[in-house]
Amino acid sequence: MPTFTKEEIVHLGDLARIALSDEEITRLQGELNVIADSIDMVQEVATDDVEPTANPIPLEAYLRPDVPETPLTQAEALAGGPKTEAGMFVAPRILGSEE
């Protein structure tokens, strides 16, 4: 059970270049000890027989079956376009001319 001493808290404050009052040292000592106790409790639960996971719920890709189908003919595909020419969709020119 790790217990942070006042001297360790003062040392941590010095390393962080933070001036701590006696009141702050006492408060931080209690808070850090609670955090350390919580870490100990988690480490007790995490055992070697439990596989590490990134997500507790198994992720699966829900994809439809890959079944080959007959593709659209060129005429069927072009039938949905507003304007076609020579077997292609026709769209207004947006590059290359400044009118």
C-alpha positions as CSV (number, residue, x, y, z in Angstrom):
1,M,0.0,0.0,0.0
2,P,1.9,3.1,-1.2
3,T,1.8,6.0,1.1
4,F,3.0,9.4,0.0
5,T,4.9,11.2,2.7
6,K,5.0,14.9,3.2
7,E,8.6,14.9,2.1
8,E,7.7,13.2,-1.2
9,I,4.9,15.8,-1.8
10,V,7.4,18.7,-1.2
11,H,9.9,17.0,-3.5
12,L,7.2,16.7,-6.2
13,G,6.3,20.3,-5.7
14,D,10.0,21.3,-6.1
15,L,10.3,19.2,-9.3
16,A,7.2,21.0,-10.7
17,R,8.5,24.4,-9.5
18,I,5.3,24.8,-7.4
19,A,5.5,26.4,-4.0
20,L,3.1,24.5,-1.8
21,S,1.7,25.6,1.6
22,D,1.4,23.2,4.5
23,E,-2.3,23.1,3.9
24,E,-1.8,22.1,0.2
25,I,0.8,19.5,1.1
26,T,-1.7,17.8,3.5
27,R,-4.5,18.0,0.9
28,L,-2.3,16.6,-1.9
29,Q,-1.0,13.9,0.3
30,G,-4.5,12.6,1.0
31,E,-5.6,12.9,-2.7
32,L,-2.5,11.1,-4.0
33,N,-2.9,8.3,-1.5
34,V,-6.5,7.8,-2.6
35,I,-5.3,7.7,-6.2
36,A,-2.5,5.2,-5.4
37,D,-5.0,3.0,-3.5
38,S,-7.4,3.0,-6.5
39,I,-4.5,2.0,-8.7
40,D,-3.7,-0.9,-6.3
41,M,-7.4,-2.0,-6.4
42,V,-7.4,-2.1,-10.3
43,Q,-4.1,-4.0,-10.3
44,E,-5.6,-6.6,-8.0
45,V,-8.4,-7.2,-10.5
46,A,-6.3,-7.3,-13.6
47,T,-4.9,-10.8,-13.6
48,D,-2.8,-12.8,-16.1
49,D,-5.7,-15.0,-17.2
50,V,-7.6,-12.0,-18.5
51,E,-6.8,-11.0,-22.1
52,P,-6.1,-7.3,-22.7
53,T,-8.6,-5.7,-24.9
54,A,-9.0,-2.3,-26.5
55,N,-12.8,-2.6,-26.5
56,P,-14.8,-4.6,-24.1
57,I,-17.5,-5.3,-26.7
58,P,-16.4,-7.4,-29.7
59,L,-16.6,-5.4,-32.8
60,E,-17.9,-7.1,-36.0
61,A,-18.3,-5.8,-39.4
62,Y,-21.9,-6.4,-40.5
63,L,-21.6,-6.7,-44.3
64,R,-24.0,-8.2,-46.8
65,P,-22.9,-11.4,-48.4
66,D,-20.7,-10.8,-51.5
67,V,-23.0,-12.3,-54.1
68,P,-22.3,-11.5,-57.8
69,E,-25.1,-9.8,-59.6
70,T,-25.6,-8.8,-63.2
71,P,-24.3,-5.2,-63.7
72,L,-26.3,-2.4,-65.4
73,T,-25.8,-2.1,-69.1
74,Q,-24.3,1.2,-70.3
75,A,-27.7,2.3,-71.6
76,E,-29.4,1.5,-68.2
77,A,-26.7,3.5,-66.4
78,L,-27.0,6.5,-68.7
79,A,-30.8,6.4,-68.5
80,G,-30.6,8.2,-65.1
81,G,-28.5,11.1,-66.4
82,P,-30.0,14.4,-67.5
83,K,-27.8,14.7,-70.6
84,T,-25.7,12.1,-72.4
85,E,-23.5,12.1,-75.5
86,A,-21.5,9.3,-77.2
87,G,-22.2,6.9,-74.4
88,M,-21.1,9.3,-71.6
89,F,-22.7,11.8,-69.2
90,V,-22.4,15.4,-70.2
91,A,-21.8,18.0,-67.5
92,P,-21.2,21.7,-67.7
93,R,-17.5,22.7,-68.0
94,I,-16.2,24.3,-64.8
95,L,-12.5,24.5,-65.5
96,G,-10.5,25.9,-68.4
97,S,-12.8,28.7,-69.6
98,E,-13.6,32.0,-68.0
99,E,-16.8,33.3,-69.7
